[in-house]
Amino acid sequence: MLLRSFVEAAMLSMVLILAGIAFGANDMVFSPMGFGAILVTFFLEIFGNRW
């Protein structure tokens, strides 16, 4: 269960990164704030499915 949600969150993070690069927002993706937002989404996805 936790592994599946981890894989889903990883896929979601990759989609966010690729979408940011596709729209030319790679500076947002690789900035600390953008990276923090991706991490927050990552952990919310994991713990949202877990709890």
C-alpha distances in whole Angstrom, upper triangle without the diagonal:
4,5,5,6,9,10,11,12,14,16,17,18,20,21,23,24,26,27,29,30,31,33,35,33,32,34,32,28,30,31,30,29,28,25,25,24,21,20,20,18,15,15,15,12,10,11,12,8,8,11
4,5,5,6,9,10,10,12,14,15,16,18,20,21,22,24,25,27,29,30,31,33,31,30,31,29,26,27,28,27,26,25,22,22,21,19,17,17,16,13,12,13,10,7,9,11,8,7,10
4,5,5,6,9,10,10,12,14,15,16,18,20,21,22,24,26,27,28,30,32,30,28,30,28,25,26,28,26,26,25,22,22,21,19,17,18,16,13,13,14,12,9,12,13,11,10,14
4,5,5,6,9,10,11,12,14,15,17,18,20,21,22,24,26,27,29,30,29,28,30,28,25,26,28,27,27,24,22,22,21,18,17,18,16,13,13,14,11,9,12,13,9,10,14
4,5,5,6,8,10,10,12,14,15,16,18,20,21,22,24,25,27,28,27,26,28,25,22,24,26,24,24,22,20,19,18,15,14,14,12,10,10,10,7,5,8,9,6,8,11
4,5,5,6,9,10,10,12,14,15,16,18,20,21,23,24,26,27,25,24,26,23,20,21,23,22,22,20,17,17,17,14,12,13,12,8,9,11,8,6,9,11,9,10,13
4,5,5,6,9,10,11,12,14,15,16,18,20,21,22,24,26,24,23,25,23,20,21,24,23,23,20,18,19,18,14,14,15,13,10,12,13,10,9,13,14,12,13,17
4,5,5,6,9,10,11,12,14,15,16,18,20,21,22,24,23,22,24,22,19,21,23,23,22,19,18,18,16,13,13,14,11,9,11,11,8,8,12,12,10,12,15
4,5,5,6,9,10,10,12,14,15,16,18,20,21,23,21,20,22,19,16,18,20,19,18,16,14,14,13,10,10,10,8,5,8,9,6,6,10,10,10,12,15
4,5,5,6,9,10,11,12,14,15,17,18,20,21,19,18,20,18,15,16,19,18,18,16,13,14,14,10,10,12,10,7,10,12,9,9,13,14,13,15,18
4,5,5,6,9,10,10,12,14,15,16,18,20,19,18,20,19,15,17,20,20,20,17,15,16,15,11,12,14,11,9,13,14,11,12,15,16,15,17,20
4,5,5,6,9,10,10,12,14,15,16,18,17,16,19,17,14,16,18,18,17,14,13,14,12,9,11,12,8,8,11,11,9,11,14,14,13,16,19
4,5,5,6,9,10,11,12,14,15,17,15,14,16,14,10,13,15,15,14,11,10,11,10,6,8,10,8,6,10,11,10,12,15,15,15,18,20
4,5,5,6,8,10,11,12,14,15,14,13,16,14,11,13,16,16,16,13,12,14,13,9,11,14,11,10,14,15,13,15,18,18,18,20,23
4,5,5,6,8,10,10,12,14,13,13,16,14,11,14,17,18,17,14,13,15,13,10,13,15,12,11,15,16,14,16,19,19,18,21,24
4,6,5,6,9,10,11,12,11,11,13,11,8,12,14,15,14,10,10,12,10,8,11,12,10,10,14,14,13,16,18,18,19,21,23
4,5,5,6,9,10,11,9,8,11,9,6,9,12,13,13,9,9,12,11,8,11,14,12,12,16,17,16,18,21,21,21,24,26
4,5,5,6,9,10,10,9,12,12,9,12,15,17,17,13,13,16,14,12,15,17,15,15,19,19,18,20,23,23,23,26,28
4,5,5,6,9,8,9,12,11,9,13,15,17,16,13,14,16,14,12,16,17,15,15,19,19,18,21,23,23,23,26,28
4,5,5,6,5,6,9,7,6,10,12,14,13,10,11,14,12,11,15,16,14,16,19,19,19,21,24,24,25,27,29
4,5,5,6,5,9,9,8,10,12,15,15,12,13,16,15,14,17,19,17,18,22,22,22,24,27,27,27,30,32
4,5,7,8,12,12,11,13,16,19,18,15,16,19,18,16,19,21,19,20,24,24,23,25,28,28,28,31,33
4,5,8,11,10,11,13,15,18,17,14,16,19,17,16,20,21,19,21,24,24,23,26,29,28,29,32,34
4,6,8,9,10,12,13,17,16,13,15,18,17,17,20,22,20,22,25,25,25,28,30,30,31,33,35
4,5,5,6,9,10,13,13,10,12,15,14,13,17,18,17,19,22,23,23,25,27,27,29,31,33
4,5,5,6,8,12,12,9,10,14,13,13,16,18,17,18,21,22,22,24,27,27,28,30,32
4,5,5,6,10,10,8,10,13,13,13,16,18,18,19,22,23,24,26,28,28,30,32,33
4,6,5,8,7,5,8,10,10,11,13,15,15,17,19,20,21,23,25,25,27,29,30
4,6,8,8,5,6,9,9,8,11,13,13,14,17,18,18,20,22,23,24,26,28
4,6,8,6,6,9,11,10,12,14,15,15,18,20,20,22,24,25,26,28,30
4,5,5,6,8,10,11,12,14,15,16,18,20,21,23,24,25,27,29,30
4,6,5,6,9,10,10,12,14,15,16,18,20,21,22,23,26,27,28
4,5,5,6,9,10,10,12,14,15,16,18,20,21,22,24,25,26
4,5,5,6,9,10,11,12,14,15,17,19,20,21,23,24,26
4,5,5,6,9,10,10,12,14,15,17,18,19,21,23,24
4,5,5,6,9,10,11,12,14,15,16,17,20,21,22
4,5,5,6,8,10,10,12,14,15,16,18,20,21
4,5,5,6,9,10,11,12,14,15,17,18,20
4,5,5,6,8,10,11,12,14,16,16,18
4,5,5,6,8,10,11,11,14,15,16
4,6,5,6,9,10,10,12,14,15
4,6,5,6,9,10,11,13,15
4,5,5,6,8,10,10,12
4,5,5,5,8,10,10
4,6,5,6,9,10
4,6,6,6,9
4,5,5,6
4,6,6
4,6
4
